[in-house]
């Protein structure tokens, strides 16, 4: 009986935390809707007046980017901005032949009169944060724009972002990510689906009310003074962008989020690449919770901003709660049918399906912003929503390991996400030399969980005197999700 009660308590706590997070998302939706009615009257620099044009440095932190380096450099020099007020730093930590090819490419561009420099380091201490910090020491610009290797800003990008720095309290301007390969596969579609919600609902919902938001590591501009005032880049977490963002906002710097300015980038097209990216993001989130929790709680921010900040830092921990609810749902199915006196408890627990309903509503609003409303799009949305939820749950074990490592303080190497640029390789991603050939040991557990949730579906038929299909859809989604992750993790190596 003790085990039964432990199961019930842990299951209930996880459901409550998920519901609490869902209500926070609903609040962000209300904020988002209100923000659409606001007129942006922010003061802006007049970039036609030479006296108001600030010096800008573009930093390109790169590491072994053989497939996208040429595309990146050729695109970045098309940025339109007064040449006497713009420099480009290629912060190259590469360890392969791209060091030489990039150096040669930079020399060719510099020969045309472009102020571009190629900066290498003798070691990769601090990884991306270390490269940005070292480059910052010799920047000419008072404003620092940062782009990862797979981002392709449009020519007028600086003219759309730099004017907002007229307000001396603005420390960061962040733009929305767009997706070069959204429709490549189911995997890229569900990644785009999740990122679109983050870059609309969450970023606008938080920023419009002055809550904590984050610089997304790329496609944004920092005021150099802000970076130094916040303590500079630090490499003690895997998400240095989230870390510096919170430290800057705790120093009272304001962030400006531009939903209408998009910066296209490439989504990971194979599951091993998505896994490494997800692991880094989720572990980094947990690391930043450990680092920032006390600072946020003791800050002068409003109670509501503190609550949203803590939930923001705990975003990745929701995967752990989802995994706990999923794993315990099968024993709970048997407990429900074995202990009749707990009937009222299970009636109350059925209320927690409202979490899914809230997420469904929030994501529909974001989906409608991108694709439009109407019955046909709504039907497409239903399929995409449940596909996304299933695959997200399929990642829950892998991401929970990342979260637990982050919370206990286990350090790990910064693992870059391989880029592909399929046009450059004739569409054959299998030739990419940066793909991890070794299958993660997590995949074995994911295969076992796939079978476990197949047993959960079977249990619906045998658990009591009559079939109990209450959890059948949930177990079906878990089976599909873990099955997708398991099978793709094996076949993507072929």
C-alpha positions in Angstrom: 0.0 0.0 0.0 2.9 2.4 0.6 4.1 2.0 -3.0 0.5 2.8 -4.1 0.5 6.0 -2.2 4.0 7.0 -3.3 2.8 6.4 -6.9 -0.3 8.5 -6.3 1.5 11.4 -4.7 4.3 11.6 -7.3 1.8 11.3 -10.1 -0.4 14.0 -8.6 2.5 16.4 -8.0 3.6 16.1 -11.6 0.1 16.7 -13.0 -0.3 19.8 -10.8 3.1 21.2 -12.0 2.1 20.6 -15.7 -1.3 22.3 -15.0 0.4 25.3 -13.4 2.7 25.6 -16.4 -0.3 25.4 -18.7 -2.0 28.2 -16.9 1.1 30.3 -17.2 1.0 29.7 -21.0 -2.6 30.8 -21.0 -1.6 34.0 -19.3 1.0 34.6 -21.9 -1.7 34.1 -24.6 -3.8 36.8 -23.0 -0.7 39.0 -22.9 0.0 38.3 -26.5 -3.6 39.1 -27.6 -3.4 42.4 -25.7 0.0 43.2 -27.2 -1.5 43.0 -30.8 -3.6 46.1 -30.0 -0.7 48.2 -28.9 1.0 50.8 -31.1 4.8 50.7 -31.0 5.8 54.3 -30.4 9.4 53.4 -29.4 11.9 56.2 -30.1 14.1 55.3 -33.1 17.5 56.4 -34.4 17.4 58.2 -37.7 19.9 56.1 -39.7 19.7 58.6 -42.6 21.5 61.1 -40.3 25.2 60.1 -40.2 25.5 61.6 -36.7 23.0 59.0 -35.3 24.5 55.9 -37.0 26.1 53.8 -34.3 29.1 51.6 -35.0 28.0 47.9 -35.3 30.1 44.8 -35.1 28.7 41.5 -36.5 30.0 38.5 -34.7 29.9 35.1 -36.4 30.8 32.3 -33.9 31.6 29.2 -35.9 33.0 25.7 -35.3 33.6 23.1 -38.1 31.0 24.4 -40.5 32.2 23.0 -43.8 28.7 22.9 -45.4 27.4 26.4 -44.5 30.5 28.6 -44.1 30.6 29.8 -47.7 26.9 30.5 -47.7 27.1 32.4 -44.4 30.0 34.6 -45.5 28.6 35.4 -48.9 25.2 36.3 -47.3 26.6 38.4 -44.4 28.5 40.8 -46.6 25.3 41.7 -48.4 24.1 43.4 -45.2 23.3 47.0 -46.0 24.8 49.5 -43.5 27.3 52.4 -43.8 30.6 50.7 -44.4 32.5 53.1 -42.3 30.4 52.0 -39.3 30.4 48.2 -39.7 32.9 45.4 -39.0 32.5 41.7 -39.2 34.3 39.2 -36.9 34.5 35.6 -37.9 35.1 33.9 -34.5 36.4 30.6 -35.7 37.0 27.8 -33.2 37.2 25.1 -35.9 39.5 22.2 -35.7 39.3 20.9 -39.3 40.2 22.1 -42.7 37.6 24.8 -42.6 40.1 27.0 -40.7 42.1 27.4 -43.9 39.2 27.7 -46.3 37.5 30.3 -44.1 40.7 32.3 -43.8 41.1 32.4 -47.6 37.4 33.4 -48.1 37.7 36.2 -45.5 40.9 37.5 -47.2 39.0 37.6 -50.6 36.2 39.6 -49.0 38.5 41.9 -47.1 40.3 42.6 -50.4 37.1 44.2 -51.7 37.1 46.8 -48.9 34.9 45.0 -46.4 36.0 45.3 -42.8 36.0 41.6 -42.0 38.5 39.7 -39.8 39.1 36.1 -39.1 39.8 35.4 -35.4 41.0 32.0 -34.1 41.8 30.7 -30.6 44.5 28.3 -29.4 41.9 26.6 -27.2 38.1 26.4 -27.0 37.7 27.3 -23.4 34.2 28.5 -22.7 33.1 27.2 -26.2 30.8 29.7 -27.9 30.7 32.0 -24.8 34.5 32.0 -24.8 34.7 32.9 -28.4 32.2 35.8 -28.1 34.0 37.1 -25.0 37.4 37.1 -26.7 36.1 38.8 -29.8 34.3 41.4 -27.7 37.6 42.6 -26.3 38.7 43.9 -29.7 35.3 45.0 -31.2 35.0 48.4 -32.7 31.2 48.5 -32.4 29.1 49.8 -29.6 26.4 47.4 -30.8 27.1 43.7 -31.3 24.9 41.6 -33.8 25.3 37.9 -33.5 24.5 35.2 -36.0 25.0 31.4 -35.9 26.4 29.7 -39.0 23.1 28.6 -40.4 21.3 32.0 -40.2 20.8 34.1 -43.2 19.7 37.7 -42.3 18.2 39.8 -45.1 20.1 42.8 -46.4 18.0 45.4 -44.5 18.2 43.5 -41.2 20.3 46.1 -39.4 18.1 48.9 -40.6 15.1 47.1 -39.0 16.9 46.5 -35.6 19.5 49.1 -34.8 17.0 52.1 -34.7 15.5 50.8 -31.4 18.8 51.5 -29.6 17.8 55.2 -29.4 16.3 54.3 -26.1 19.4 54.2 -23.8 17.7 51.5 -21.6 17.4 49.0 -24.4 20.2 46.4 -24.0 19.1 43.8 -26.5 17.0 43.6 -29.7 15.9 40.1 -30.6 14.3 39.0 -33.9 12.0 36.0 -34.6 13.5 32.9 -36.2 12.1 31.8 -39.6 12.8 28.4 -41.1 14.5 27.6 -44.4 13.4 24.0 -44.4 10.1 23.9 -42.4 8.5 21.4 -44.8 11.4 19.0 -45.3 10.0 16.3 -43.0 7.7 15.6 -40.1 10.7 16.2 -37.8 11.4 19.7 -39.2 7.6 20.5 -39.1 7.2 19.7 -35.5 10.4 21.6 -34.6 9.0 24.7 -36.5 5.7 24.2 -34.8 7.3 24.4 -31.3 9.7 27.2 -32.2 6.9 29.3 -33.7 5.0 29.1 -30.4 8.1 30.2 -28.5 8.8 33.1 -30.8 5.2 34.4 -30.8 3.3 33.4 -27.7 6.1 33.2 -25.2 8.5 36.0 -26.4 5.8 38.5 -27.1 3.7 37.5 -24.1 6.6 38.0 -21.7 8.2 41.0 -23.3 4.9 43.0 -23.6 4.5 42.9 -19.8 8.2 43.4 -18.9 8.8 39.8 -17.8 12.1 38.0 -18.2 12.7 36.9 -21.8 15.9 35.6 -23.4 18.2 36.4 -26.2 18.0 33.3 -28.4 21.8 33.0 -29.0 21.6 34.4 -32.5 19.6 36.8 -34.7 19.8 39.6 -32.2 21.8 42.7 -31.2 23.4 43.5 -27.9 24.6 46.8 -26.6 28.2 46.2 -25.7 27.8 48.2 -22.5 25.0 45.8 -21.5 27.2 42.8 -21.9 29.9 44.3 -19.7 27.5 45.6 -17.1 25.9 42.2 -16.8 29.2 40.5 -16.2 30.2 39.4 -19.8 29.7 36.1 -21.4 30.2 33.1 -19.1 30.8 29.5 -20.2 29.5 27.7 -17.0 26.2 26.7 -18.6 25.3 25.2 -22.0 23.0 28.1 -22.7 25.2 31.1 -22.3 22.5 33.2 -24.1 19.9 32.5 -21.4 22.4 33.1 -18.6 23.5 36.6 -19.9 19.9 37.5 -20.7 18.8 37.1 -17.1 21.9 38.8 -15.6 21.3 41.8 -17.9 17.6 42.0 -17.0 18.5 41.8 -13.3 20.6 44.8 -14.0 17.5 46.6 -15.2 18.3 46.5 -18.9 15.3 46.3 -21.2 14.9 43.8 -24.1 13.0 44.7 -27.3 11.5 41.7 -29.2 10.6 42.2 -32.8 8.0 39.6 -33.9 7.7 41.1 -37.4 11.4 40.9 -38.2 12.4 37.4 -39.2 15.7 35.8 -39.7 15.7 32.5 -41.7 17.7 29.5 -40.4 18.1 25.8 -41.0 16.3 23.2 -38.7 18.1 19.9 -37.9 16.9 17.4 -40.4 18.0 14.2 -38.7 17.1 13.1 -35.2 20.7 12.8 -33.9 21.1 16.5 -34.7 17.8 17.4 -33.1 18.7 15.3 -30.0 22.1 17.1 -29.5 20.3 20.5 -29.8 17.5 19.4 -27.5 20.0 18.1 -24.9 22.0 21.3 -24.9 18.9 23.5 -24.6 17.2 21.5 -21.9 20.3 20.9 -19.8 21.3 24.5 -20.1 17.9 25.6 -18.9 18.2 23.5 -15.8 21.7 24.8 -15.2 20.4 28.3 -15.4 17.7 27.5 -13.0 20.3 26.5 -10.5 22.4 29.6 -11.2 19.6 32.2 -11.3 16.8 31.0 -9.0 17.9 32.9 -5.9 18.8 36.0 -7.9 15.4 36.1 -9.5 13.6 35.5 -6.2 15.6 38.2 -4.4 15.3 40.7 -7.3 13.1 43.8 -7.3 11.0 42.5 -10.2 7.2 42.1 -9.6 5.8 38.9 -8.1 4.3 38.0 -11.5 7.6 38.6 -13.3 9.4 36.4 -10.8 6.8 33.6 -11.2 7.0 33.7 -15.0 10.8 33.9 -14.7 11.0 30.8 -12.6 8.6 28.9 -14.9 10.7 30.1 -17.8 13.8 28.6 -16.3 11.9 25.4 -15.5 10.6 25.0 -19.0 12.8 22.0 -19.7 11.8 20.4 -16.4 8.3 19.9 -17.8 9.8 17.1 -19.9 10.6 15.3 -16.6 7.1 15.8 -15.3 5.6 14.4 -18.6 7.9 11.4 -18.4 6.9 10.7 -14.7 3.2 11.0 -15.6 3.6 8.7 -18.6 5.5 6.0 -16.8 3.2 6.1 -13.7 0.0 6.2 -15.8 0.1 2.5 -16.3 0.4 1.5 -12.6 -2.3 4.2 -12.0 -4.6 2.4 -14.4 -4.3 -0.7 -12.4 -4.7 1.1 -9.1 -7.8 2.8 -10.4 -9.4 -0.6 -11.1 -8.1 -2.3 -8.0 -9.0 0.3 -5.3 -12.6 1.3 -5.7 -12.5 3.6 -2.7 -10.2 5.9 -4.7 -12.9 6.6 -7.3 -13.4 10.2 -6.3 -9.6 10.9 -6.6 -9.6 9.7 -10.2 -12.6 11.8 -11.0 -10.7 14.8 -9.7 -7.6 13.8 -11.6 -9.6 13.7 -14.9 -9.8 17.4 -14.5 -6.2 17.7 -15.4 -7.0 17.0 -19.0 -7.6 20.8 -19.0 -3.8 21.1 -19.4 -3.9 19.6 -22.8 -6.9 21.7 -23.7 -5.0 24.9 -22.7 -2.0 23.9 -24.8 -4.3 23.1 -27.7 -5.9 26.6 -27.5 -2.6 28.4 -27.2 -0.9 26.6 -30.0 -4.0 27.0 -32.3 -3.8 30.7 -31.9 -0.1 30.7 -33.0 -0.8 28.3 -35.8 -3.6 30.5 -37.1 -1.2 33.5 -37.1 1.1 31.6 -39.5 -1.4 29.6 -41.7 -4.7 31.4 -41.3 -8.0 30.2 -39.8 -10.8 28.2 -41.4 -12.0 24.7 -41.1 -9.4 23.1 -43.4 -6.5 24.7 -41.5 -8.1 23.7 -38.2 -8.2 20.1 -39.3 -4.6 20.3 -40.4 -3.8 21.9 -37.0 -5.4 19.0 -35.1 -3.2 16.5 -36.8 0.0 18.7 -36.3 -0.8 19.3 -32.7 -1.2 15.7 -31.7 1.8 14.7 -33.9 3.9 17.4 -32.1 2.7 16.3 -28.7 3.4 12.7 -29.4 6.9 13.3 -30.6 7.7 15.8 -27.9 6.7 13.1 -25.4 8.9 10.7 -27.3 11.8 13.0 -26.5 10.9 13.2 -22.8 13.3 10.5 -21.6 16.3 12.0 -23.5 15.5 15.5 -22.3 14.8 14.4 -18.8 18.4 13.0 -18.6 19.6 16.4 -19.7 17.4 18.2 -17.1 18.6 15.9 -14.3 22.2 16.4 -15.2 21.6 20.2 -15.3 19.9 20.2 -11.9 22.6 18.2 -10.1 25.4 20.2 -11.7 27.0 17.5 -13.9 29.2 19.3 -16.5 29.4 18.3 -20.1 31.0 19.5 -23.3 29.2 21.9 -25.6 28.1 19.7 -28.5 27.4 21.7 -31.7 24.4 20.9 -33.9 25.6 19.8 -37.3 24.4 21.9 -40.2 23.5 20.4 -43.6 22.8 23.0 -46.4 21.3 20.2 -48.6 21.6 22.3 -51.7 25.4 22.3 -51.4 25.6 18.5 -51.2 22.9 17.6 -53.7 20.4 16.7 -51.1 22.4 13.8 -49.7 22.6 14.4 -45.9 24.3 11.0 -45.3 27.6 12.4 -46.7 27.8 14.9 -43.8 31.0 14.1 -41.9 29.8 15.8 -38.7 27.0 13.3 -38.1 27.4 11.3 -34.9 27.7 7.7 -36.0 27.3 6.2 -32.5 23.8 5.5 -31.4 23.0 7.0 -28.0 22.4 4.4 -25.2 19.3 6.4 -24.5 17.8 4.9 -27.6 17.7 1.4 -26.0 15.5 2.8 -23.1 13.3 4.6 -25.6 12.7 1.3 -27.4 11.8 -0.3 -24.1 9.4 2.6 -23.3 7.8 2.1 -26.7 7.0 -1.5 -25.8 6.0 -0.4 -22.3 3.3 1.9 -23.7 2.2 -0.7 -26.1 1.5 -2.8 -22.9 -0.3 0.2 -21.6 -2.7 0.1 -24.5 -3.1 -3.6 -24.1 -3.9 -3.1 -20.4 -7.0 -1.0 -21.3 -8.6 -4.3 -22.4 -7.6 -6.5 -19.4 -7.3 -4.2 -16.4 -10.7 -4.9 -15.0 -14.0 -6.6 -15.5 -14.7 -4.1 -18.3 -12.2 -2.4 -20.7 -11.0 1.0 -19.4 -10.0 3.3 -22.3 -9.6 6.5 -20.3 -5.8 6.5 -20.8 -5.7 4.7 -24.1 -5.3 7.9 -26.2 -2.4 9.1 -23.9 -0.7 5.7 -24.2 -1.2 5.6 -27.9 0.5 9.0 -28.2 3.4 7.9 -26.0 3.8 4.7 -28.1 3.9 6.7 -31.3 6.2 9.3 -29.9 8.8 6.8 -28.4 8.4 4.6 -31.5 9.2 7.6 -33.8 12.2 8.6 -31.8 13.5 5.0 -31.4 13.1 4.1 -35.1 14.4 7.4 -36.5 17.4 7.2 -34.1 18.4 3.9 -35.7 17.5 4.5 -39.3 19.0 8.0 -39.5 22.4 6.3 -39.0 22.0 4.3 -42.2 
